[in-house]
Amino acid sequence: MPPQSQGSSSTQSTLLDSYDDCINVIIDNCRREQPADATYRPDLPPEPTYGMHFEPLEMPYREPQFLPLPPTALQLFQTFLPEPLVARWVDYTNKAAEIADLQYWSPVSSSEIYIWLAILIYMEMHKESCFRDYWKAPTAQGFDPTQPITKLMPRTNIAVDEKMVAFTGMGYSIAQQGYFLGWVCHRPHSKFGPVGKPSWASRAPRGSKKLALNPTQSVVPFLLHKLPDASYHVFLDNPFSSSKLFTALRDEGHGATGTARINCGIFKQLVEAKIRDNKGQCWRWNELRAYATVDNKVSCL
């Protein structure tokens, strides 16, 4: 899949702006998952009409692209936890300590935060019965053997999806196949989500269409822009899916597949069928119905 064409680049510049690489976000036509949460779901009425001819997106084949790794393990770790982010943690922590008026407090530094993270990682990889065992030193009466960190095998448990399912596969093998795991930290009380800014915060070039998504949907193009410049096919769960998001991704040269809810702007006959029978038993076995959106860019099955 080659880099995007010149036409898709102009659309990209209106979706991903320069200020902190944030996404233009609107909170119209969406609702919060919970009152105290920043997770938004689309809340769009059914589409009364549909397109007559779906236009498939051409996704050319490209060879896998392997980028060189940083020269040191520390620099590789800092790719996922960069120094500017840790510096912000340090600033927040020290400011909070000043307000709290804590006794016996000395300001923390970035190096201390990295050491603290290393200790947490080691404690997660090497289990002890109690916390004090991690700092236990050998004595003349005896020595409690501990497993050297150099002999530890890395853990492969990660959190997947909203159910926090433990991933128990061979993480190293997945990496060798070219899969990359990326994430954006959740911000529960942020109005515009972890990567969003209000759509009026920056001006789009005159004559260009200014794109905007809801706070949760904005995470999808944000993560895509972290990947090498190419076309991708993404798979989404229903909190993200809507015709608007899929159209925005397609305009940037990306394909998308995902499950959908009845309030995400799909064709009204599909909404009515889902309301009548959520299990799809009102249709014959193996019967498939597909409706394109009005612009013929998204197909709803």
QUIBELZI-V930154 format. One record per residue. PHI is phi in whole degrees, 0 to 359 (NA if undefined). NEAR is the number of other ideal C-beta (glycine too) atoms within 8 Angstrom. Layout:
phi = <PHI PHI>
near = <NEAR NEAR>
This chain:
phi = <NA 287 303 295 284 297 293 288 294 293 293 299 292 275 271 245 264 282 284 59 53 268 261 295 233 234 247 279 56 207 220 288 295 219 303 264 248 258 277 249 246 300 222 244 288 298 280 284 232 216 282 268 208 292 256 299 273 284 243 298 284 221 289 302 253 251 268 294 282 301 291 234 296 296 293 295 297 286 296 269 227 291 299 300 293 296 298 293 301 299 297 298 296 293 293 295 294 296 292 286 55 281 273 55 248 236 302 271 232 298 297 293 295 296 296 299 296 298 296 298 297 297 295 288 281 240 279 237 290 210 296 294 294 292 248 286 253 295 237 294 283 174 219 273 294 237 278 299 294 292 263 281 270 295 287 240 275 225 273 235 65 284 271 55 282 288 271 245 281 272 301 295 296 297 298 293 275 97 278 234 259 232 208 232 294 286 235 302 254 275 296 254 80 286 229 258 219 300 295 274 289 220 261 279 302 300 89 263 276 269 271 206 233 281 303 284 297 297 295 296 295 299 291 297 288 277 272 304 296 191 265 228 246 254 241 233 270 293 297 262 294 194 299 295 295 296 293 297 294 296 298 268 95 249 267 211 224 193 283 223 261 289 253 250 88 274 298 297 293 291 297 297 295 291 292 295 210 293 268 75 280 283 252 290 300 71 280 233 238 227 227 278 291 302 275 65 262 233 253 253 251>
near = <8 7 4 11 6 5 6 11 9 10 13 11 10 13 12 10 11 4 8 4 9 13 13 18 16 10 9 4 7 11 6 8 8 6 4 5 8 14 10 14 13 16 7 11 5 12 12 4 5 10 10 5 6 10 7 4 7 4 8 7 5 8 4 5 7 5 5 3 5 7 4 6 5 6 9 9 8 10 8 5 8 8 7 6 8 12 9 8 9 13 8 8 9 10 8 8 10 7 6 6 5 6 4 4 6 4 7 8 7 9 6 8 12 9 8 8 9 8 9 8 8 10 10 7 9 10 3 8 3 5 5 6 9 9 5 6 4 5 6 2 3 5 5 7 4 5 7 6 8 4 5 9 3 7 6 9 6 8 7 8 7 4 5 7 7 8 10 5 7 6 10 7 8 9 9 6 6 7 6 6 5 7 5 9 5 6 8 7 5 10 6 10 15 11 10 14 13 9 9 4 7 9 3 8 8 4 3 10 6 8 10 8 16 13 17 13 13 17 11 13 13 14 11 12 9 6 10 5 5 11 11 9 9 11 6 12 9 11 8 12 14 12 13 11 15 13 12 12 14 13 9 13 8 11 11 12 7 11 7 10 9 9 9 13 11 12 12 8 8 12 11 9 12 9 7 6 8 5 4 7 5 6 7 4 3 4 6 5 9 8 12 15 15 8 7 10 11 11 8 13 5>
